[in-house]
Amino acid sequence: MNPSNPTFSKSFIDYYSAKGLVPGVQNDDNLRLFQRRRGLYSHLGIVPRLLQDRKVLEFGPGSGDYALFTASHDPQLIQFVEGSNDCVASIEEKRDSGQFGSCEIGIHLGDILEYEDPELYDVVLCEGTIPGQDDPLAFTRHIAKFVAPGGVLVITNATRLSLLSDVCRRIVLPIFQSHANSEDELIQSLVDHFTPDLDALGNVSRSYSNWVMDIIIHPWHDIQFSIAESIEILSDQFEILGSSPRFLSDWSWYKAIDGDFSGINERALKSYRELELSLLDCRAVPQAFPLETVEEFTQLTNSAYQLHDALLQNPEEKYYEEFLKNIKLLSGLLIERMPDTAKALQDYHQGLSDLLNGKFNTDFGEFCSFWGRGQQYSSYIRVR
């Protein structure tokens, strides 16, 4: 499992350092944060108490806030690998003030892809880091090599489809930039514009201005790295253990398992591809779509993402026109099976048209409540 000379995209680190941001800072108190992490770990098939006396490796921990939950279950060691000086300072502050309890804390400042360690770990975590890398498949292989046999790898995934709602929001940036006299004014105007959206989302665990800087202003690389892709790249040594959201229902009989691999990866891939369109809207009841419909929708969302890239580099009217046509086609595909999503896209079409005509107080209607299942989690157990 050797990566073929991949490069680590430092755009995240460079951006956050330039803006003085520390990613991963949570506004929640520890009780609420721990409740959320416990629910996530349950989806991923990880019993938190079994972390006791285990060795944990976390890549890209950001502020270290999430690691507080891990540390509360008394692992023997948490080894952090982080590329940002500001993030390392945040982790060191938590360590020095005793927030990680009695477990041993190791901190390595440097490029994740240059990290080497003879130790194998019971749990390896990498959240919010792989999508957007120059080579996410090679990146995943690199971090997976530190998982001990029988250990667990936890990563995050995102796709152009799951982030369509964010893509729609991001392309208004050039419109607001053209009317702002400073970055502070730009951020505030975007906060004002997206407050109805964020209020509708609820459970936002960071400030609205931080969300604007991270999701709207922050330049994106291609964020495509699906759960299906991670299953396939890891399938020679790993089996899927869990995911959030959960999509796999496995009715196989345990006695029928013969050999290292149970066949769950193949069943997971089938389930994922049938339910993939449900990632589009977090309000939608999961339902299986014909694969040809999924393929048609995927092509349209890929086109929307390409137009998003073109617009943010060169916000010409023709690109906005093409984007609006794309949204209309996407809405038409969903009108029968996902009517609420179709209505949200219709309202977005009208709202963006108004915004392009200078109506900054326009109402985006149902679109404000439209959010995709942007980032997903998946976990894998090393079986070979």
Steps between C-alpha positions, in 0.01 A plus 500: 500500500760754395377834357649585163662833592179687587516860612323640803276793413606779736218730388312429824798586720601806296146637501434447869839640598450811285156560654609420855247217519531175692277238332286278715428754776159413647260743665323215682572422863666166568172330595340571163823432311539164677138405427556563131827308492343207684224486238755518220713222648188284533432543126860407428489181707742626764415438866667798672586307817710260295740789438636448851873422497507513118731694271336765282653690208320810374594677177396864459338546843462877460423659836494163677144556623374165366792320667365603840233232459758240400719590798206474740501122446857459627701382201864425568621742231364757258753592232412814303639584155422860403639741243386830653698682769182664629328161536801351677496794742131433573571131566799581720287738705244225560774254590676739738174591675418132557195489271616169348513334840767245583557349155832556327492769231739507205507791255671499161508823299541429130366376168271200544640325193852529635405348834658165578460297816600140583202482736167352389188641664171355619305798364605743226287811449505749212206741487431779252834457325491251213242658262684781324838330498685480168483120516247390763540130418876501559450717808258242642740215433773689682306558821352148490841338528521609865196290601586184693341170393157493660515878543260762365544782250255796508490749213264754349361511149326757283370510144392760250148368545497522881641854479270632227320724751835651603604543136177694438578726794866549407435644155337813642844601633609702191172696513564610858869558436415752230308711754729471804768757584689281747525140611323579826213655306492197269485255789224694674289529182534125444410428863189714459411323175545148635356548849156364393674193357709434810203564729302245299783246524522518879761326716775719353794453735713794383450871439325610182799714400729197539262298280505773234881511494534122497223400256436804280827693476752217539625383156410139431689230319290219354330348802392171342584201720203273552446215744490270198848619396639447849353149521662411169842644578513324840338169402826302483552536877186652653128437533247773561387510863251786510404838363317818581245521357437127514403348168596134524256227597676163508290184537781252439544212745815515708561126456517551125813712535798304370847656494627848588233684303126471557381661177364800688695744282313381191164526676591844631592624153166383361303665782697821474447536126127436528458758779759754386244761389377517860824685583365793302256622766528433873121532531429224251383154603765261362374319191657290230517647152562319172871511424434677168327784689793522742739514204303776326484705819869443567589635155293812562657559843845453349411764242374731777830462683699582185287812450560587867876489437466713186280756675732550793792557264313710245145599602362559152128516431516201264616272780215611726255435217637149453487437874134607513418267210672219687297568817179492296589158357589365845170624640309331220661164576390518864147635473329162550732316740638793706246784466634706792850498350359588158312797652815616679692500171216687327508768772878517467466554125271796563710638786827487308333662197379784725842536661666527159256781423610693809221399739710431811196467727355216293335205672653161419193327643527125559862497391599638842401163650682297234823348631676191372665230709823681415757307700455132577701277731606144430693247709698192398646207689834360389452130433828423326 
